[in-house]
Each structure stands twice: as C-alpha cells, then as structure tokens.
Amino acid sequence: MNQEYYFMDEKAENLTPLELKIMRALQENGRLSNAELAKLVGISTSSCWNHTQRLFKIGAILDVRARINPNTVQRGTVVLVGVVLDRSTPDSFQAFEQASGDLENVLECYLVAGEVDYFLKIRVKDLAAFNRFHSEKIIALPGVRQVRTFFVLNEVKTDGMLDF
C-alpha cells in the first residue's frame, strides 16, 4: 500500500510561481484541457505542456482522476476503522499494510500514533455489507488484535484541497 513519492522537499524550492499556479488550477479542475490551462495561467500551450509534464515527472502532481458519487455505485456508507495490531514490529506493519492495501473497499489506510496503530477508511453499500466485510476481511488481516469501528453519519467535507 505504500505509495512512492518522488517529490522531495528540496524540489519544492524549485517550483516556480507559474508551476504553483498550474497545480492550483488542476487541483480545482483536473478536467481542464492543456489549451484551457495554458490560457488560464497565461502561457503558450507548449510551455504549459512542458511544465505540467515536469510536475508529473517529479511527483508534484500524483494523478488526475474523477470523483465518483459513491451512491451511484452502491458505496454510500463510510466506516472509519481503528486497528490495533498484536505486535509493533516492522514486519507486522509491512504485512498489515500489504494485506489491507489489497482490499477493494479500503479507500485509505493510515499508520497513526495514539491508541490505535492504523485507521482505515472504508466504503460499503450498507451496514450488512460492512458486517460481512468486517467478519470476512478486517479481522482476518495479519496481526489484528483489536478493531474499533466508527460509522460516519454525515460527510461534512470530502473535497479538501491543499492550500499553497
């Protein structure tokens, strides 16, 4: 599940104000064509293409994707799950991360400090679907000692964007 990030902090210093403007525009609307983006940031299309490709290459832009309405694909229920592992070793962390990353309903997985080792963000159809997923998948993950489940009642903010 570990995602490779090629973007390093020292490279952030090398981002130009123009590239930051490109990143802001794409973060707000990833569907912009190169021509629309170039016009928006005030440069030629070829220059815009070169800057955008550089941002992808150095890992400043990770990807561009569509946000799907989860209800249209029967994934309207969000569950946050805190997981406590039975051991805190690099091997147990690696095994858990690999296995949880392979589960299709797990959207996000975070190693955290505090009362639990990991938080999982899961989307399922409903409570019954989560019950099956919990009993068949979550508690079967490597090293799981304890699971704490939080059902999301209302998704207040789901479109967070980075402010830079």
N, C-alpha and C positions, 0 to 999 in steps of 0.2 A: 504494500500500500504506500510505501514511502515514495513520494514524488521527487524526482530530481529537479532541483532548481539551479540553473546555471547562472542566474543573476546574482552577482555578488555586490555587497555594499559599496565596495570601491568603484564599481562600474556605475553606481547611481550618481556619483560625482560627474561622470562623463555624459550623463543625459543632458541634452540641450533643452532650453525652454520650448523650442519647437517640438521636440520629441515628447515632452511632458504634455504639451497641448494635444498632440496626436493621441496619446494614451488616454487623456481625459475624454476626448471626443469618442473614441472607440469604446471606452468603458460605459459611456452614456448610451451609445447606439452602435453596437457591433455590426449592424446591417449596412452601414454606410459603404457605398462603393468607393473605390480609390479616388475616382473623379470628385465625388461629393466631399470626401475627406480632404482632398487637396484644396478644394475651393474654400472649405470651412476654415482651414488653418492658413490659407493664403500662400500656397506654394504650387509649383507645377506638379502634374500627375506623376512624372518620372521621379522627381525628387521625393514626393510623398511615398511612392512605392519603395524606394531605397531606404528611407527612414523607417518605414513600417517593417520591412524585412529585417533590418538590423535589430529592431526591438524584439522581434520574434527570436532571432538568432541568439541574442544574449540572454534571453529568458525574461525580459522585462514584461512582455506580453506572453502569457502562458497558452491561451487558446481563445477562440471565439466560438460561442455556442448559443443555441436557442434556449430560452427559459420556457419550459412546458407547464401548462396549467395541470397540476397533479390530479385534479378531479376528472379531467378528460381521459386519464389513463388509469383510473381507479386506484390512486395512491394519495387519497385526501387526508389520511391520518398520519400525523407526525408523532413519533415517540423518541424521547431522549433517554438513552440508557447509560447509566454509570456502571462500569465493570471494575471489580476488584479481582486481581489475579492472586493465585496462591503463592507465587514467588515473584520477587522483583529482581530478575536477572536479565542480562541482555538476550539470552536465548529464549526465555519465556516471552519477553516483549516482542522479539522478532517472530516467534511462532504465532502469537496472537495477532500481530499486525498483518501478517501474510494471510492468515485464515479469515480475518474479518474483512480484509480488502477483497476477498473473493466472493463475498456475499452480495447479491444484487440489490437487496433492499437497504443496505447500509450506504447512505449517501456520503457521510463524513465520519472520520474517526480521528480523535484527538488524544494524545498522551498528555495527561494533566498532572499537576501537583495538587495534593489535597487528600480528601477522604477516599477517592476512587483513583484508579490508575488510568482509565480511559473513559471518554464519553463517545457514544455512537449516536449519530442522527440517522433515524430510520424512517422510511415512508412505507406504509402498507395501506391496504384497502380499508380495513376496519379493525375493531377490537378482536374479533375472531381470527383474522389473518395474523395479527400480532401474536396472539396466544399460540398459534401454530408455529410461527417463526421463532418465538422465544423457546418453546419446548423442543423444537427440532434443530434449531441452528445456534442460537445465542449461548445456551447453557452447554452446548457441545463444543464451543470454541476452546482451543487449548489453554489450560491453566485457569479457567474461570472458577473463582471461589464464590463470588457473590455478585448479584445483579440488582441494581436499583433502577426502577422504571419510572419515568415521568411522561405522562400523556400531555401533549400540547393542546390547550383548549382554544387558543386563538393565535394565529400567526400575525404578530403585530408589525414586524419589519422583516422583510425577506429579500429585499433588493439592495442591500448595503453595497456602497461603492467606496473605494479608497479615496481619501481626501489628501491630495498632494499638491 
